Amino acid sequence: MPQYEDRSYRSPRPRNDEGGFQRRESRGYTDRYERSDRAYDRDDRPRSGGYGSGGGSYNRDDRPRSGGFGNREGGSSYGSRGGYQGRGGSGGRFGGARRNGPPRSPRSFAPSATEQALTAAESVEVVDATFSELGLPDELVAALERRGMTAPFAIQQRVLPDGIAGRDILGRARTGSGKTLGFGLPMLARLAQQKRPRITGAPRGLVLVPTRELAMQVADALRPLGDSLDLRMSVVVGGVPYGRQIAALQRGIDVLIATPGRLVDLIERDAVSLGEVDVAVLDEADHMADLGFLPNVRAILEGTKPGGQRMFFSATLDRGVEALVTDFLTNPSFHAVPAPADDVTNMEHRVFAVRPHDKLSILTEISQRPARSIFFVRTKLGAQRLADQLREAGAPAEAIHGDLRQSQRSKAIDAFSRGETRVLVATDVAARGIHVDDVDLVVHVDPPNDHKDYLHRSGRTARAGAKGTVLAIALPDQVRRYGWLHRDANVEANGVEHVLAGDEVVRAVAESGEPVVVKERKVEAREGRPRRGGPRRDGGFRGGPRRDGGFRGPRRDGGESRGPRRESAPRD
């Protein structure tokens, strides 16, 4: 493909002495900083057109963060963690000196002893064993066999012996590796062995996860197994009325699956106590750190029973996660599973460099493809706006983000998994826990925060040995940043492709993929509610014939009748 200087749409802006383009005063949000007569806030400034309005995508993050993006304008400058300031051409927007080369990596220091122990755990060879040989009770083994699981996954073989023995665990395994049962099975086995009565509002097992969808996924995986051991569990997440969750806690539960924010709310309402928690699990601790949940997580763990078992799972140990490990794990065992080698070979990474006013047209064209696609954006507002714009253009799209109720998010994911909706527009937070098969295209509409978010987004495709494509839609000032993301994520990407709306390469993506087969919705027949006095003896539903007089109708003598009169008992 030709480079930008060969295209007819080359920018007329003059270059400065450093070789970069000078700032264009009329584009983007520069008026906020340089015009005193018109200073709009990011939420009340006039907008038109969303992604197609020439100003690029919106980059306001919808999550609490420390040390993330500092200069929020333009979405391409790092904050206090180090990195380049300003755009890819001239110096920083606020007069700072331009930093040459890629941004400093926050992981450039030597790995800690904990990190080295996790890395060494990947090379430990484990002898294959059955669930029974690993120490699971017969009831759990039978429940697993009924669900078609007869052999444990690699992370389960590593974690189960130490987990059942009650040791603290620090584990690392990618999504889809069987990690949920890796910590769930030891928890259920230990709680069933104790045989303690339930206490109102005081669970004995606790699983903390960062998002609602992941909480629902963990509950779906563990609830059938818990039923086989007569262990009751409940889920508390945001977006659900408090009353329903408090009522479940008051009935008594054994395992509580929760997001940190809602759990803290319930603790403050005295609806739940953590003093009886014997087994506490922290899943995706690194993502909780990204969301700013670690203060809540620390307070929750401090409220659990001293000396209880704790199992932490995290992809990385930065952003305060290692301090959490040091403070709350006692002599932990380390277990890690390396990523399968075929994940890299089955995933193709591409970058489309587009003009700002072509971005929406290209996204709309790609959204018409017959197969499933997930579009990732940075903000809640951007996700909803893009989904609305794609629907207006005729594409079957739904959005999931933090401003939606849990029932709305679940409905959107369910429609996407059945094939009724082929395009799902999601934010990074809401996408945690999305596990839908046969997604063969992931589109980065906005750049992710870092390489970890890039890998998590991309991991929605090429699952279970299938092939998939990861496509980044990059504005000219974002192209170099995707190169850094690919480098930090250790992935090989194709060369940058400069495209226009309607180009052959765009049309090829829009026509790729196998058509989705829409699954029929399961509609359960609803039985009529029985009457308080029991079913009608002869007449069936109301409106049917009377048992002794038929329908009300005119008398033979022309008057109205209410049917044959019954003899009533005399009143006292």
N, C-alpha and C positions, 0 to 999 in steps of 0.2 A: 504494500500500500504506500502511496506517496506520503511525504511528511507534510507538516502544516504549511511550510513555506511554499509548497507547490499547489496549495488549494486556493480556490478563488475567494475563500472567506478569510484570508489572512488579515489579522487585525491591523487597522491603519494607525494604531498608536505608535508614537515615536519611541525609539529605544533610548535608554539613558546610558551613562558612561560605563556602567557595570555590565551592560549587555542584556538587561532585563527590560520588560515593558514598564513604562511609567504608569502610575495609577490613573485610572479613569474615574473622574469625579462624579460621573452621572450614573454609575452602576453600583449595585449592591446596597450596603447599609452605611456607606461612608458619611452620609449626611448626619448621622447620629453623632459623629465625633467632630465634624468640621463646620456645621452650620448651627448658629445659635438661635436662629429664628424658627427652627423646625427640628425638634429633638424628640423623635418617637421612641417609646419603649418597644421591646421586641414583641409584646403581645397586643399593643394598641395601634401600631403603625398600619396604615392602609395597605391592603394586599389585593392582588388580582391575579388569578390564574394559577396559583400554586406552583407546581413543578415546571410549568411551561412559561413562566413569566420572565425569563431572561435573567433573573437575579440568581439563578442557581437554586439549589435545595436549601431548605431551612435546616440549621444545625444546632438549634437550642436543644440541649439534652434534657430528658425528662427524669433524670435520676440524681439523687444526691451523690456528690463525688468530692473527694479531696485529692488535689494534685492532678486532675484530668486536664481538660482543655482550658487554658487560661484566656487567651484572646478569642472570644466566642464568635467574633465576626469572621465570616468566610469559611470557618470550619477547617482551617489548615494551620493553626499555630498551637504549639504545645505550651503548657503552663509551667508550673514550678519544677516539674520533673526533668526539665532539660529538653532540648530539641530546638528546632529551627523556629524563628519568629517571622511572621509575615508570609507572603506568597513566594512562589518559586522564582520570581524575577529579581526585582531590586530589593533593597534593605527592608527592615521591618516596618510595619505600618506606623509605629509610634516612635520612629527615629532610631531604633536600636541598630547596632551593627549586624550585618548579615553574617550568619554562621554558614560557612562553606561545608558541603558534604552532608551526610545523613545525620539525623538526630542521635544524641547519645542514648545508648540503650540503658534502661534502668536495671538490667540484669548483667551489666558489664563486669561487675565485681566477681571475685572468686566464689564458687558455691559454698554454702555453709555445710557443716557436718550433717545436718538433717537432710539437706538436698542431696548430699553425696550418698547418704544411707538409702534414700529412695531410689536413686539411680542404680546403686548396686543391687537393690532388690529386684530390678528388672531381669537381671541375669541369673537369678536363683532358679535352679531346675526343681520342678515339683513332680513327684510321682503321681500318675493318674490314679484316681480313687473314685469310688461311688459315694453317693450322699450318705449311705449307711456307714461306710468305712470312715467318713469324715466326722462322724459322731452325731448326726441328726437323729431325733427320735423317730420311731416307726410311723407315727401319725403324720409327721411332716413328709417323710419319704413317700408315703402312700398318696398324700395330697399333691405332691410334685408329679408323681407318675400319672395321676388322673389328668393333669394339665399337659402331659406329653414331655415332661422334663425328666430324663433318666440319667444324664451325665452332667456334672457341674462344669461351668466355664472356668477359664484360667484364673480369674480374680477370685472366684468362689473357692477353688481348690487351695488358694493361698491363704485366704482370710478365715475360712470356717474353723479350722482347728484352734487357732488362737482366739477367735471370737467366742466360740463355745466355752473355752477355758476361762473366759472373763478378762483377758488381757486388753489393755488399751491398744488401739490400732491407728496408725496413720497410713492411708492407702492412696494410691493414684491409679486411676483407670479411666479411659475415655467413655463417653456416653455410648450406650448400646453394648457394653462389654459384660453385662450381667451384674453390675455393681450394686443395684438395688437389692437383689437377693443376697449379695455378698455380705451386706450388713443386716438385712432383714431376717435372714434365717437364723443367725446366732442370737439375735435379740429375741425372736419368738421362742427358740429352744430354751433359753435361759429363763424367760418369764414363765413358761409353762412348767418348768422344773420346780420353781419356787412354790407354786400353788397357794398364793396368798389371796385373800378376798379383796374384792374391789372396794375402793374408798371413793366416796363422792368427790369429784373435782380433783382427784389426785392420781394421775397416771403413773405407771411404773416404767414405761418406756417412752422415749421422746425422740422424734426425728425432726430436725430443723432443715428446711430447704429454702432457697431464695425466692421462688415464685409459686404462684397458685397452680399453674399447669403441672409443674414438677411435683407438687404436693398431691395432686389428683392422680398422677401417674404412679407414685409410690403407693398410695392407698389402693389403687386397682391391683397392683402386683401383690401386696401383702394381705389384703383382707380375706381372700379365699383361703390362704394358708392359715391365717389366724383363726378362722372359723373352725378349722379342723382340730384346733387345740382349745376351743372355747375361750379365745382371747378376743375381747371387743376393742375396736379402735375407732377413732374419730379424727376428722380433719378440721382445722381452724385456719382459715385464710381470709384475706380481705375480699370485699365485694359480695359478701354473704351476710344476711342479717345476724346480728348478735344473738337474738333470742333463740334461734334454732341451735346454734353452737353451744350456748350455755345450757340449754335443756339436755343436750347429749352428754355434756360433762357431768351434770347432776345425776344422770342415770348410772354413772360409774363406767369408766373405761380402763383398759389396760395399756394401750398404746395411743399416743397423741402425735399426729403428723401436723406440723404447723409452719407458717412463715413467721419470722421474728416480729414484725410489726403488729400483727393481730394477736399474737401470743402475749406480747407486753401489754396490750390493751386489756386483755382478759385477766391478766395478773393484777393490773391496777384496779379492776372491778371486783377483785376477790372471787372470781369465778373459777380459778384454777390455782392449784398449789403444786410446786415442783419438788417438794420435800421428800416425796416417795420415789423419785425417779432413780432407778437402779442402772439403766442403760440409756445413754444419750448419744445420738448420732448427729453429726454435722456433715451434710452433703453439699458439695460445691462451695466449699468455704472461700475459695478465691473469688467466686462471683459475688458472694455476700460482701466481701471486702470492696469489690467494685461498686456495689450499690450503697455503700456506707452503713451496712448493717452491723459491723463488728462491735460497736458499743452495746447495742441491744443483745447481740449474741453473747458477749462477755457477761452481761448482767444475768442473762438466762442461765448460763452454765454455772455461775456462782450460786444460783438459787437451787441447784440440784443437790442430791444427797452426797455428802463427802464420802470419798472412797468408792463411788460408783464407777462402772465401766463407761468409757468414752471411746467412740470410733469417729475419726475425722477422715474425710475424703476431699482432696483438693488437687487441682491440676498443677498449681504453682504455689510457692510459699512466700510470695512478695506481698506488699501492701498490708502488713500486719498479721498475716496468717501464721508466719513462723513464731511470732510472739505468742499467739493463741496456743499453738502446739506446745511451746515451752511451759506456759503457765498452767495448762489443764491436762496434759497427758503425762502419765507416770510410767516410765520405763516402757515406752510403746514398742510394738513390733511393726516393722515396715514391710509393706507389700505394694508392689507396682507391676503393672503389665505394660510392656511396650506396645505402641500402636502397630497394627498389622501393616506389613509392607505393601499390600495390595491397595490400601486406601489411597496412597499417592498415585499409583499407576492408573487407578480407576477414575480419578478426578482431573478434569481439564480446567485450567485457569486461564481466563481471557480478560482483556481490558479493551473496552471501546472508548476512545476519546471522542467526545461529542461537543458541539456548540451548545451554549446554555438554552437557546430558544429551540433547539432540536430535541432536547432531552425528553420532554413529555411525549412527543410524537414517536420517538424510538421506543420508549417504554410501552406506549399504547400498542404499537405494532407487535412487540414481543409478547404482550399479555394475551394476544389472540391465539397463541399456540395451542394445540389440542391436548398437550400433556400438562401435568401439574408443575407449577412454578411458585417459588416463594420470593417476594421482593422485600428486602430489608431497608429500613429507613432509620434515621436517628431519633426522631421526635414523635410524640403521640399525635400532635397536630398534623405533622407531615404524613403519617400513616393514614389517618382518616381522610385527609384531603386527596391523597393519591388514589386511595380505593374509590372515593366518590368520582374522581375524574375518569378512572378506568371504567367504572360502571356506566358513566354517561357516554363513553365511547363504545359501549357494547360488550365489554369484557366481563366475564363472571368473576368478580373480585370481592373479597371481604377483608376487613381489617381487624387486627387484634392489638390492643395496647392497654395501658394502665388506666385509661379513663372509662373503659367499658366495665360493666358488671360481669361477675364471673359467669353468669348464665349466658350472657351475650358472647363472651369469649369461647365458652365451651360449644355453643351452637355454631360459631364460625369454624372452629376446628373440626367439628363433627361433619359439617357440610363439605369441608375441604377433603377430609379423609374418605367420604363416600363418593366424591367426584362431582357433586352438585355445583361446587365452586372449584375452578381450576387455578385461581390465583389467590394467594394469601399474602397480604401486605402486613408486615409485622415490625415491631420495634425489638431491640435486642433483649429487653427485659421480658416482654411477653412471650418471646420465642423460646425461652428456656422451658424445656419439657415437651416441646412439640416433637412427636415421633410418629411420622406418617410415612408409610412405605411408598415407593415408586415416585419420589420427587427427583426429577432428573435435571432440574435447573434452579440454581440459586442466583439471584440478581442483587448485587450491592448497589442500591440506588444512591445511598449516601455512604461515605467512607466510615468504617467502624472505628472505635476508639483506639484499638491496638490490635496486635497480631492475634491475641487470644480471642477477642471477639470475632476477628476474621475467620479463625479456624472453627469457632463454634457455629457461626452462620453457615460456613461452607459445609460443615458436617451434617446439615439437613439433607444433603444429597449423597450419592454413592454409598449407600448403606447396604450392609449384608452382601457385599460383593458386587453390587450393581454399579453401573457406570453413571457418571453425572458430570455436569458442566457448572462451573462457577464463573459468573460474568460480572465484571465491575463496569458500571457506567460512570466514567470519569470526565469531569470538566477539565479544561486545559491545565488549571492550576492544581489539580488533584492527581495527575498522572504520576508524577514523581513520588508522591506519597504512597500510592499503591505498590510501587517498586520497593519501597522500604518495608511495607507490610509483608510482601512476598518474601523478602529476605529474612525478616525476623521470624516468619512462620515456617521458614525452610521449605518452601514450595517452589516448583519450577513453573513459570508462567510463559505463555506465548508472547510474542512481540505485541506492542501496542498497535491497535488497529484504529485509524482515524476514519470515522464513518459519518455519513449524513443520513437523515431520515429517508427511507426508501431504498437504501443501498442493498446490493445483493447479499452482503454478509448479514445484514439485519433481517432480510426476508428469509434467509436460510435458518436463522435461529427461530424466527416466528413460525416456521413450518416444521420444526424438528420435534421429535418425541412421538411416542405411541399414544393414540387417542385414549382418553380416560374412559373406563367403563363405569357408568354410574351405578352404584350399589343401591338396591331397593331399600327404602326406609322400613324398618321393622315397626309395624303398627300393631300393637296388642289390642285385641278386642276388649272393650270395656264392658263389664257386666253392670247391669242396672243395680242401683243400690236397693237392697231389700227393704220393704216397708217395716215400720216398727212392729206392727201387729202380725208380721209374717206375710207370705205371698197371698194374693187374692185366691179365693177358692175356685171360682169359676170364671171370673171376668177378665183376668189378665191385667194389662195396663189400663190406666184411666182412659176413658174414651171407648173402651170395649163394651160388649153387651153386659147388661146387669144379670145377676144370677136368677132374678125372679121377675124381671119385668121388661127386659130389653132396653133399648135406648128410649130416652125421653121423647115423646112425640105427641102430636095432637090427639085429644080424645076422639072417640068415634062420634060423639055428639058435637064436635066442633070446638070444644073448649081445650085449654091447655092441661096437660097432665104431668104430674111429677112421678108417675109410676104407681104401682099398687101400694096402698098404704098398709103399714104393718100395725098390728095391735100392740100397743105399749102397755107396760105394767102400770097399774094405778099408783099415783104418788101418795106418799104417806102424809 
